[in-house]
Amino acid sequence: MPHMPYMSHVPHVPYMPDGDQPVAEPVPELTFDLAEVLPADSALGTAPPIGTVEPVRAAQVAEAVQALNHGRTTHSAGAATRATGATAATRSVYAARMRTRATGEATGNAKRSRAKAARAKAGAVRLAHRTAMRRVKRAGVKWHSSGGCVDRDVRSCTSLASVRAGTISSVIALRKSSQCPIKITGGTEAGHAPGPFSHGNGYKLDITLNACVDRFITHNYPLYSVRGDGARLYRGPSGDVYARESDHWDILFR
């Protein structure tokens, strides 16, 4: 609260009964502390006179706008750089994955090719009659000879001498996939037609007819041709050929 001006005390004038005028004492002057009543401008924060504020220069505005635009451009450039970097990184990862996939596929193909070659090599092995018989019997495949013999040079015999291992593996696979009884009645013995994929060369076997195996072959393998002797030819998924003759199946195992 501002300091109030100091006013000196006015003394009491006594009453004079005889009519004489009292002698007044001198009236003291009012004294004001102007420094306290009106503080200095520096204490009140005096505003500068009107009209003395210097206007903002156009150059300063231009500089501010340029700085703002530069910031935006820098941000955009940074975002574009980050996006480009991300795209490049994504492409790099994708390329690496594709190379890995291609390498894996090439490795897988090479392994499959080697396995196929190994199977072909193993399938081309020629077996002795006893070895072939041991394999088919173990798999539940039966064998029958009309002459009761195994001599390869006798037509009435049923021999498996020099049969391909792949041929024996294929007839065992037919037994497992069809779950049908299989009985071999013809092998590498004499009396069959010659040729590179013939009985004598270890590629063909004869098996007896039965309702189970007949149905399995005709329902699962497509009919694709008829042989000159009238036998219907069915082709298996591995390229095997099943010829339906009058009293047996004449099968070429690839």
ChimeraX commands (.cxc) that place a marker at each C-alpha (Angstrom):
marker #1 position 0.00,0.00,0.00 radius 0.5
marker #1 position 1.51,3.42,-0.98 radius 0.5
marker #1 position 2.69,5.64,1.80 radius 0.5
marker #1 position 0.12,8.31,2.62 radius 0.5
marker #1 position 1.25,11.96,2.66 radius 0.5
marker #1 position 2.21,13.27,6.05 radius 0.5
marker #1 position 0.10,16.10,7.44 radius 0.5
marker #1 position 1.24,17.93,10.53 radius 0.5
marker #1 position -1.14,18.20,13.56 radius 0.5
marker #1 position -3.35,21.39,13.81 radius 0.5
marker #1 position -3.36,22.52,17.43 radius 0.5
marker #1 position -6.62,23.23,19.25 radius 0.5
marker #1 position -7.54,26.96,19.44 radius 0.5
marker #1 position -8.81,27.77,22.91 radius 0.5
marker #1 position -12.15,29.65,23.46 radius 0.5
marker #1 position -11.72,33.25,24.67 radius 0.5
marker #1 position -14.79,34.42,26.69 radius 0.5
marker #1 position -13.90,38.10,26.68 radius 0.5
marker #1 position -14.44,38.31,22.91 radius 0.5
marker #1 position -10.83,38.65,22.06 radius 0.5
marker #1 position -9.79,36.73,19.02 radius 0.5
marker #1 position -7.47,33.95,19.77 radius 0.5
marker #1 position -4.05,34.11,18.47 radius 0.5
marker #1 position -3.76,31.28,15.94 radius 0.5
marker #1 position -0.63,29.39,15.78 radius 0.5
marker #1 position 1.04,29.14,12.39 radius 0.5
marker #1 position -0.62,26.46,10.21 radius 0.5
marker #1 position 1.91,23.92,9.29 radius 0.5
marker #1 position 2.42,23.11,5.64 radius 0.5
marker #1 position 1.41,19.72,4.11 radius 0.5
marker #1 position 4.43,17.80,3.20 radius 0.5
marker #1 position 4.28,15.02,0.51 radius 0.5
marker #1 position 6.89,12.46,-0.26 radius 0.5
marker #1 position 6.64,12.63,-4.05 radius 0.5
marker #1 position 9.11,9.82,-4.44 radius 0.5
marker #1 position 6.70,7.57,-2.63 radius 0.5
marker #1 position 3.47,8.93,-4.19 radius 0.5
marker #1 position 4.82,8.82,-7.75 radius 0.5
marker #1 position 7.40,6.06,-8.03 radius 0.5
marker #1 position 10.01,6.28,-10.70 radius 0.5
marker #1 position 9.29,4.89,-14.22 radius 0.5
marker #1 position 12.01,2.33,-13.77 radius 0.5
marker #1 position 10.16,0.88,-10.84 radius 0.5
marker #1 position 6.81,0.66,-12.73 radius 0.5
marker #1 position 8.30,-0.62,-15.99 radius 0.5
marker #1 position 7.56,2.30,-18.21 radius 0.5
marker #1 position 6.49,1.45,-21.80 radius 0.5
marker #1 position 8.35,3.14,-24.60 radius 0.5
marker #1 position 6.61,6.00,-26.29 radius 0.5
marker #1 position 4.11,5.23,-29.01 radius 0.5
marker #1 position 5.63,5.16,-32.46 radius 0.5
marker #1 position 9.11,4.24,-31.29 radius 0.5
marker #1 position 8.76,0.41,-31.87 radius 0.5
marker #1 position 10.81,-0.57,-34.90 radius 0.5
marker #1 position 8.75,-2.68,-37.38 radius 0.5
marker #1 position 9.90,-6.27,-38.14 radius 0.5
marker #1 position 11.92,-6.33,-41.29 radius 0.5
marker #1 position 10.72,-8.28,-44.32 radius 0.5
marker #1 position 14.13,-9.89,-44.54 radius 0.5
marker #1 position 13.69,-11.36,-41.08 radius 0.5
marker #1 position 10.30,-12.83,-42.08 radius 0.5
marker #1 position 11.84,-14.30,-45.21 radius 0.5
marker #1 position 14.64,-15.83,-43.17 radius 0.5
marker #1 position 12.12,-17.37,-40.77 radius 0.5
marker #1 position 10.04,-18.83,-43.62 radius 0.5
marker #1 position 13.20,-20.14,-45.29 radius 0.5
marker #1 position 14.31,-21.79,-42.05 radius 0.5
marker #1 position 10.89,-23.40,-41.64 radius 0.5
marker #1 position 10.87,-24.67,-45.21 radius 0.5
marker #1 position 14.41,-25.96,-44.79 radius 0.5
marker #1 position 13.32,-27.90,-41.73 radius 0.5
marker #1 position 10.41,-29.41,-43.63 radius 0.5
marker #1 position 12.64,-30.26,-46.58 radius 0.5
marker #1 position 15.21,-31.83,-44.30 radius 0.5
marker #1 position 12.49,-33.87,-42.61 radius 0.5
marker #1 position 11.10,-34.98,-45.97 radius 0.5
marker #1 position 14.57,-35.84,-47.22 radius 0.5
marker #1 position 15.24,-37.79,-44.05 radius 0.5
marker #1 position 11.96,-39.66,-44.43 radius 0.5
marker #1 position 12.74,-40.39,-48.06 radius 0.5
marker #1 position 16.23,-41.57,-47.12 radius 0.5
marker #1 position 14.81,-43.82,-44.43 radius 0.5
marker #1 position 12.20,-45.17,-46.84 radius 0.5
marker #1 position 14.88,-45.78,-49.47 radius 0.5
marker #1 position 17.06,-47.48,-46.89 radius 0.5
marker #1 position 14.16,-49.62,-45.73 radius 0.5
marker #1 position 13.33,-50.54,-49.33 radius 0.5
marker #1 position 16.94,-51.41,-50.04 radius 0.5
marker #1 position 17.13,-53.49,-46.86 radius 0.5
marker #1 position 13.89,-55.28,-47.77 radius 0.5
marker #1 position 15.20,-56.00,-51.24 radius 0.5
marker #1 position 18.45,-57.25,-49.80 radius 0.5
marker #1 position 16.65,-59.58,-47.38 radius 0.5
marker #1 position 14.34,-60.78,-50.16 radius 0.5
marker #1 position 17.30,-61.41,-52.47 radius 0.5
marker #1 position 19.10,-63.30,-49.71 radius 0.5
marker #1 position 16.01,-65.42,-49.10 radius 0.5
marker #1 position 15.63,-66.14,-52.79 radius 0.5
marker #1 position 19.29,-67.13,-53.02 radius 0.5
marker #1 position 18.86,-69.38,-49.99 radius 0.5
marker #1 position 15.72,-70.88,-51.50 radius 0.5
marker #1 position 17.40,-71.40,-54.84 radius 0.5
marker #1 position 20.38,-72.98,-53.12 radius 0.5
marker #1 position 18.06,-75.19,-51.08 radius 0.5
marker #1 position 16.11,-76.20,-54.17 radius 0.5
marker #1 position 19.32,-76.92,-56.06 radius 0.5
marker #1 position 20.61,-78.95,-53.13 radius 0.5
marker #1 position 17.27,-80.78,-52.86 radius 0.5
marker #1 position 17.24,-81.48,-56.60 radius 0.5
marker #1 position 20.80,-82.72,-56.44 radius 0.5
marker #1 position 19.96,-85.00,-53.52 radius 0.5
marker #1 position 16.88,-86.33,-55.30 radius 0.5
marker #1 position 18.88,-86.90,-58.46 radius 0.5
marker #1 position 21.55,-88.77,-56.53 radius 0.5
marker #1 position 18.91,-90.82,-54.72 radius 0.5
marker #1 position 17.20,-91.63,-58.00 radius 0.5
marker #1 position 20.47,-92.62,-59.58 radius 0.5
marker #1 position 21.26,-94.76,-56.55 radius 0.5
marker #1 position 17.86,-96.46,-56.76 radius 0.5
marker #1 position 18.29,-97.05,-60.47 radius 0.5
marker #1 position 21.70,-98.50,-59.88 radius 0.5
marker #1 position 20.40,-100.69,-57.08 radius 0.5
marker #1 position 17.38,-101.69,-59.17 radius 0.5
marker #1 position 19.59,-102.79,-62.02 radius 0.5
marker #1 position 21.38,-105.33,-59.83 radius 0.5
marker #1 position 20.71,-108.90,-60.93 radius 0.5
marker #1 position 19.62,-111.35,-58.25 radius 0.5
marker #1 position 20.10,-115.06,-57.90 radius 0.5
marker #1 position 16.91,-117.11,-57.81 radius 0.5
marker #1 position 17.37,-117.95,-54.13 radius 0.5
marker #1 position 17.92,-114.30,-53.16 radius 0.5
marker #1 position 14.85,-113.16,-55.11 radius 0.5
marker #1 position 12.72,-115.92,-53.61 radius 0.5
marker #1 position 13.80,-114.97,-50.10 radius 0.5
marker #1 position 12.73,-111.36,-50.67 radius 0.5
marker #1 position 9.31,-112.11,-52.12 radius 0.5
marker #1 position 8.45,-114.70,-49.50 radius 0.5
marker #1 position 9.37,-112.29,-46.72 radius 0.5
marker #1 position 6.96,-109.73,-48.23 radius 0.5
marker #1 position 4.09,-112.26,-48.48 radius 0.5
marker #1 position 4.33,-112.73,-52.26 radius 0.5
marker #1 position 3.79,-116.35,-53.37 radius 0.5
marker #1 position 5.43,-118.29,-56.18 radius 0.5
marker #1 position 4.15,-121.16,-58.34 radius 0.5
marker #1 position 5.77,-123.29,-61.05 radius 0.5
marker #1 position 3.60,-125.49,-63.24 radius 0.5
marker #1 position 6.54,-127.86,-63.71 radius 0.5
marker #1 position 7.61,-127.69,-60.08 radius 0.5
marker #1 position 11.08,-126.53,-61.10 radius 0.5
marker #1 position 13.28,-123.40,-61.16 radius 0.5
marker #1 position 15.48,-124.16,-64.18 radius 0.5
marker #1 position 15.70,-121.04,-66.29 radius 0.5
marker #1 position 16.14,-123.01,-69.50 radius 0.5
marker #1 position 12.94,-125.07,-69.06 radius 0.5
marker #1 position 9.69,-123.51,-70.26 radius 0.5
marker #1 position 7.53,-125.23,-67.65 radius 0.5
marker #1 position 9.64,-123.93,-64.80 radius 0.5
marker #1 position 9.30,-120.59,-63.03 radius 0.5
marker #1 position 12.69,-119.05,-62.43 radius 0.5
marker #1 position 13.79,-115.76,-60.89 radius 0.5
marker #1 position 17.44,-116.20,-61.81 radius 0.5
marker #1 position 19.02,-112.92,-63.02 radius 0.5
marker #1 position 15.83,-110.96,-62.35 radius 0.5
marker #1 position 16.38,-107.26,-61.68 radius 0.5
marker #1 position 16.26,-106.17,-58.04 radius 0.5
marker #1 position 13.97,-103.33,-59.12 radius 0.5
marker #1 position 11.48,-105.81,-60.58 radius 0.5
marker #1 position 11.31,-107.71,-57.30 radius 0.5
marker #1 position 10.95,-104.42,-55.33 radius 0.5
marker #1 position 8.09,-103.34,-57.63 radius 0.5
marker #1 position 6.08,-106.53,-57.26 radius 0.5
marker #1 position 6.51,-106.26,-53.48 radius 0.5
marker #1 position 5.28,-102.64,-53.66 radius 0.5
marker #1 position 2.21,-103.83,-55.61 radius 0.5
marker #1 position 1.48,-106.33,-52.85 radius 0.5
marker #1 position 1.70,-103.62,-50.16 radius 0.5
marker #1 position -0.28,-100.92,-51.97 radius 0.5
marker #1 position -3.09,-103.23,-53.14 radius 0.5
marker #1 position -3.25,-105.43,-50.03 radius 0.5
marker #1 position -4.15,-108.20,-52.45 radius 0.5
marker #1 position -2.73,-111.76,-52.71 radius 0.5
marker #1 position 0.04,-111.88,-55.32 radius 0.5
marker #1 position 1.36,-115.11,-56.84 radius 0.5
marker #1 position 4.22,-115.18,-59.36 radius 0.5
marker #1 position 3.80,-117.74,-62.15 radius 0.5
marker #1 position 6.31,-116.47,-64.68 radius 0.5
marker #1 position 9.83,-115.06,-64.42 radius 0.5
marker #1 position 13.03,-115.22,-66.41 radius 0.5
marker #1 position 12.57,-118.75,-67.75 radius 0.5
marker #1 position 12.56,-119.57,-71.44 radius 0.5
marker #1 position 9.41,-119.46,-73.58 radius 0.5
marker #1 position 8.62,-115.70,-73.37 radius 0.5
marker #1 position 8.94,-113.10,-76.10 radius 0.5
marker #1 position 12.45,-111.62,-76.42 radius 0.5
marker #1 position 13.39,-107.94,-76.23 radius 0.5
marker #1 position 15.26,-105.36,-74.10 radius 0.5
marker #1 position 12.36,-105.15,-71.58 radius 0.5
marker #1 position 11.41,-108.82,-71.67 radius 0.5
marker #1 position 11.00,-111.62,-69.15 radius 0.5
marker #1 position 14.38,-113.08,-70.03 radius 0.5
marker #1 position 16.05,-109.69,-69.44 radius 0.5
marker #1 position 14.60,-109.47,-65.93 radius 0.5
marker #1 position 11.98,-106.69,-66.47 radius 0.5
marker #1 position 8.74,-108.72,-66.54 radius 0.5
marker #1 position 6.76,-111.03,-64.27 radius 0.5
marker #1 position 3.49,-112.91,-64.67 radius 0.5
marker #1 position 1.02,-113.05,-61.75 radius 0.5
marker #1 position -2.24,-114.93,-61.43 radius 0.5
marker #1 position -5.63,-113.24,-61.79 radius 0.5
marker #1 position -7.85,-112.65,-58.77 radius 0.5
marker #1 position -10.75,-110.30,-58.10 radius 0.5
marker #1 position -8.78,-108.15,-55.66 radius 0.5
marker #1 position -5.76,-107.40,-57.82 radius 0.5
marker #1 position -7.90,-107.14,-60.96 radius 0.5
marker #1 position -10.03,-104.45,-59.35 radius 0.5
marker #1 position -7.03,-102.59,-57.93 radius 0.5
marker #1 position -5.25,-102.33,-61.29 radius 0.5
marker #1 position -8.28,-101.43,-63.40 radius 0.5
marker #1 position -9.59,-98.86,-60.89 radius 0.5
marker #1 position -6.30,-97.15,-60.08 radius 0.5
marker #1 position -4.38,-97.24,-63.35 radius 0.5
marker #1 position -5.71,-95.78,-66.59 radius 0.5
marker #1 position -6.37,-97.88,-69.69 radius 0.5
marker #1 position -4.22,-96.36,-72.42 radius 0.5
marker #1 position -3.95,-98.95,-75.19 radius 0.5
marker #1 position -4.76,-102.45,-76.44 radius 0.5
marker #1 position -1.98,-104.77,-77.45 radius 0.5
marker #1 position -1.94,-106.67,-80.75 radius 0.5
marker #1 position -3.07,-109.88,-79.08 radius 0.5
marker #1 position -6.08,-108.10,-77.59 radius 0.5
marker #1 position -4.65,-107.60,-74.10 radius 0.5
marker #1 position -5.73,-104.34,-72.47 radius 0.5
marker #1 position -2.82,-102.21,-71.27 radius 0.5
marker #1 position -2.95,-100.17,-68.07 radius 0.5
marker #1 position -0.18,-97.76,-67.07 radius 0.5
marker #1 position 0.97,-97.31,-63.49 radius 0.5
marker #1 position 2.33,-94.06,-61.98 radius 0.5
marker #1 position 5.95,-95.20,-62.35 radius 0.5
marker #1 position 5.53,-96.13,-66.01 radius 0.5
marker #1 position 4.82,-99.80,-65.27 radius 0.5
marker #1 position 2.61,-101.52,-67.85 radius 0.5
marker #1 position -0.05,-104.06,-66.85 radius 0.5
marker #1 position -1.28,-106.30,-69.71 radius 0.5
marker #1 position -4.51,-108.18,-68.98 radius 0.5
marker #1 position -4.11,-111.56,-70.69 radius 0.5
marker #1 position -6.64,-114.39,-70.60 radius 0.5
marker #1 position -5.28,-116.21,-67.55 radius 0.5
marker #1 position -2.74,-113.86,-65.93 radius 0.5
marker #1 position -1.36,-110.32,-65.68 radius 0.5
marker #1 position 1.78,-109.79,-67.79 radius 0.5
marker #1 position 3.55,-106.89,-66.03 radius 0.5
marker #1 position 6.49,-104.79,-67.23 radius 0.5
marker #1 position 8.18,-103.14,-64.29 radius 0.5
marker #1 position 10.21,-100.07,-65.24 radius 0.5
marker link #1:1,2 radius 0.2
marker link #1:2,3 radius 0.2
marker link #1:3,4 radius 0.2
marker link #1:4,5 radius 0.2
marker link #1:5,6 radius 0.2
marker link #1:6,7 radius 0.2
marker link #1:7,8 radius 0.2
marker link #1:8,9 radius 0.2
marker link #1:9,10 radius 0.2
marker link #1:10,11 radius 0.2
marker link #1:11,12 radius 0.2
marker link #1:12,13 radius 0.2
marker link #1:13,14 radius 0.2
marker link #1:14,15 radius 0.2
marker link #1:15,16 radius 0.2
marker link #1:16,17 radius 0.2
marker link #1:17,18 radius 0.2
marker link #1:18,19 radius 0.2
marker link #1:19,20 radius 0.2
marker link #1:20,21 radius 0.2
marker link #1:21,22 radius 0.2
marker link #1:22,23 radius 0.2
marker link #1:23,24 radius 0.2
marker link #1:24,25 radius 0.2
marker link #1:25,26 radius 0.2
marker link #1:26,27 radius 0.2
marker link #1:27,28 radius 0.2
marker link #1:28,29 radius 0.2
marker link #1:29,30 radius 0.2
marker link #1:30,31 radius 0.2
marker link #1:31,32 radius 0.2
marker link #1:32,33 radius 0.2
marker link #1:33,34 radius 0.2
marker link #1:34,35 radius 0.2
marker link #1:35,36 radius 0.2
marker link #1:36,37 radius 0.2
marker link #1:37,38 radius 0.2
marker link #1:38,39 radius 0.2
marker link #1:39,40 radius 0.2
marker link #1:40,41 radius 0.2
marker link #1:41,42 radius 0.2
marker link #1:42,43 radius 0.2
marker link #1:43,44 radius 0.2
marker link #1:44,45 radius 0.2
marker link #1:45,46 radius 0.2
marker link #1:46,47 radius 0.2
marker link #1:47,48 radius 0.2
marker link #1:48,49 radius 0.2
marker link #1:49,50 radius 0.2
marker link #1:50,51 radius 0.2
marker link #1:51,52 radius 0.2
marker link #1:52,53 radius 0.2
marker link #1:53,54 radius 0.2
marker link #1:54,55 radius 0.2
marker link #1:55,56 radius 0.2
marker link #1:56,57 radius 0.2
marker link #1:57,58 radius 0.2
marker link #1:58,59 radius 0.2
marker link #1:59,60 radius 0.2
marker link #1:60,61 radius 0.2
marker link #1:61,62 radius 0.2
marker link #1:62,63 radius 0.2
marker link #1:63,64 radius 0.2
marker link #1:64,65 radius 0.2
marker link #1:65,66 radius 0.2
marker link #1:66,67 radius 0.2
marker link #1:67,68 radius 0.2
marker link #1:68,69 radius 0.2
marker link #1:69,70 radius 0.2
marker link #1:70,71 radius 0.2
marker link #1:71,72 radius 0.2
marker link #1:72,73 radius 0.2
marker link #1:73,74 radius 0.2
marker link #1:74,75 radius 0.2
marker link #1:75,76 radius 0.2
marker link #1:76,77 radius 0.2
marker link #1:77,78 radius 0.2
marker link #1:78,79 radius 0.2
marker link #1:79,80 radius 0.2
marker link #1:80,81 radius 0.2
marker link #1:81,82 radius 0.2
marker link #1:82,83 radius 0.2
marker link #1:83,84 radius 0.2
marker link #1:84,85 radius 0.2
marker link #1:85,86 radius 0.2
marker link #1:86,87 radius 0.2
marker link #1:87,88 radius 0.2
marker link #1:88,89 radius 0.2
marker link #1:89,90 radius 0.2
marker link #1:90,91 radius 0.2
marker link #1:91,92 radius 0.2
marker link #1:92,93 radius 0.2
marker link #1:93,94 radius 0.2
marker link #1:94,95 radius 0.2
marker link #1:95,96 radius 0.2
marker link #1:96,97 radius 0.2
marker link #1:97,98 radius 0.2
marker link #1:98,99 radius 0.2
marker link #1:99,100 radius 0.2
marker link #1:100,101 radius 0.2
marker link #1:101,102 radius 0.2
marker link #1:102,103 radius 0.2
marker link #1:103,104 radius 0.2
marker link #1:104,105 radius 0.2
marker link #1:105,106 radius 0.2
marker link #1:106,107 radius 0.2
marker link #1:107,108 radius 0.2
marker link #1:108,109 radius 0.2
marker link #1:109,110 radius 0.2
marker link #1:110,111 radius 0.2
marker link #1:111,112 radius 0.2
marker link #1:112,113 radius 0.2
marker link #1:113,114 radius 0.2
marker link #1:114,115 radius 0.2
marker link #1:115,116 radius 0.2
marker link #1:116,117 radius 0.2
marker link #1:117,118 radius 0.2
marker link #1:118,119 radius 0.2
marker link #1:119,120 radius 0.2
marker link #1:120,121 radius 0.2
marker link #1:121,122 radius 0.2
marker link #1:122,123 radius 0.2
marker link #1:123,124 radius 0.2
marker link #1:124,125 radius 0.2
marker link #1:125,126 radius 0.2
marker link #1:126,127 radius 0.2
marker link #1:127,128 radius 0.2
marker link #1:128,129 radius 0.2
marker link #1:129,130 radius 0.2
marker link #1:130,131 radius 0.2
marker link #1:131,132 radius 0.2
marker link #1:132,133 radius 0.2
marker link #1:133,134 radius 0.2
marker link #1:134,135 radius 0.2
marker link #1:135,136 radius 0.2
marker link #1:136,137 radius 0.2
marker link #1:137,138 radius 0.2
marker link #1:138,139 radius 0.2
marker link #1:139,140 radius 0.2
marker link #1:140,141 radius 0.2
marker link #1:141,142 radius 0.2
marker link #1:142,143 radius 0.2
marker link #1:143,144 radius 0.2
marker link #1:144,145 radius 0.2
marker link #1:145,146 radius 0.2
marker link #1:146,147 radius 0.2
marker link #1:147,148 radius 0.2
marker link #1:148,149 radius 0.2
marker link #1:149,150 radius 0.2
marker link #1:150,151 radius 0.2
marker link #1:151,152 radius 0.2
marker link #1:152,153 radius 0.2
marker link #1:153,154 radius 0.2
marker link #1:154,155 radius 0.2
marker link #1:155,156 radius 0.2
marker link #1:156,157 radius 0.2
marker link #1:157,158 radius 0.2
marker link #1:158,159 radius 0.2
marker link #1:159,160 radius 0.2
marker link #1:160,161 radius 0.2
marker link #1:161,162 radius 0.2
marker link #1:162,163 radius 0.2
marker link #1:163,164 radius 0.2
marker link #1:164,165 radius 0.2
marker link #1:165,166 radius 0.2
marker link #1:166,167 radius 0.2
marker link #1:167,168 radius 0.2
marker link #1:168,169 radius 0.2
marker link #1:169,170 radius 0.2
marker link #1:170,171 radius 0.2
marker link #1:171,172 radius 0.2
marker link #1:172,173 radius 0.2
marker link #1:173,174 radius 0.2
marker link #1:174,175 radius 0.2
marker link #1:175,176 radius 0.2
marker link #1:176,177 radius 0.2
marker link #1:177,178 radius 0.2
marker link #1:178,179 radius 0.2
marker link #1:179,180 radius 0.2
marker link #1:180,181 radius 0.2
marker link #1:181,182 radius 0.2
marker link #1:182,183 radius 0.2
marker link #1:183,184 radius 0.2
marker link #1:184,185 radius 0.2
marker link #1:185,186 radius 0.2
marker link #1:186,187 radius 0.2
marker link #1:187,188 radius 0.2
marker link #1:188,189 radius 0.2
marker link #1:189,190 radius 0.2
marker link #1:190,191 radius 0.2
marker link #1:191,192 radius 0.2
marker link #1:192,193 radius 0.2
marker link #1:193,194 radius 0.2
marker link #1:194,195 radius 0.2
marker link #1:195,196 radius 0.2
marker link #1:196,197 radius 0.2
marker link #1:197,198 radius 0.2
marker link #1:198,199 radius 0.2
marker link #1:199,200 radius 0.2
marker link #1:200,201 radius 0.2
marker link #1:201,202 radius 0.2
marker link #1:202,203 radius 0.2
marker link #1:203,204 radius 0.2
marker link #1:204,205 radius 0.2
marker link #1:205,206 radius 0.2
marker link #1:206,207 radius 0.2
marker link #1:207,208 radius 0.2
marker link #1:208,209 radius 0.2
marker link #1:209,210 radius 0.2
marker link #1:210,211 radius 0.2
marker link #1:211,212 radius 0.2
marker link #1:212,213 radius 0.2
marker link #1:213,214 radius 0.2
marker link #1:214,215 radius 0.2
marker link #1:215,216 radius 0.2
marker link #1:216,217 radius 0.2
marker link #1:217,218 radius 0.2
marker link #1:218,219 radius 0.2
marker link #1:219,220 radius 0.2
marker link #1:220,221 radius 0.2
marker link #1:221,222 radius 0.2
marker link #1:222,223 radius 0.2
marker link #1:223,224 radius 0.2
marker link #1:224,225 radius 0.2
marker link #1:225,226 radius 0.2
marker link #1:226,227 radius 0.2
marker link #1:227,228 radius 0.2
marker link #1:228,229 radius 0.2
marker link #1:229,230 radius 0.2
marker link #1:230,231 radius 0.2
marker link #1:231,232 radius 0.2
marker link #1:232,233 radius 0.2
marker link #1:233,234 radius 0.2
marker link #1:234,235 radius 0.2
marker link #1:235,236 radius 0.2
marker link #1:236,237 radius 0.2
marker link #1:237,238 radius 0.2
marker link #1:238,239 radius 0.2
marker link #1:239,240 radius 0.2
marker link #1:240,241 radius 0.2
marker link #1:241,242 radius 0.2
marker link #1:242,243 radius 0.2
marker link #1:243,244 radius 0.2
marker link #1:244,245 radius 0.2
marker link #1:245,246 radius 0.2
marker link #1:246,247 radius 0.2
marker link #1:247,248 radius 0.2
marker link #1:248,249 radius 0.2
marker link #1:249,250 radius 0.2
marker link #1:250,251 radius 0.2
marker link #1:251,252 radius 0.2
marker link #1:252,253 radius 0.2
marker link #1:253,254 radius 0.2
view
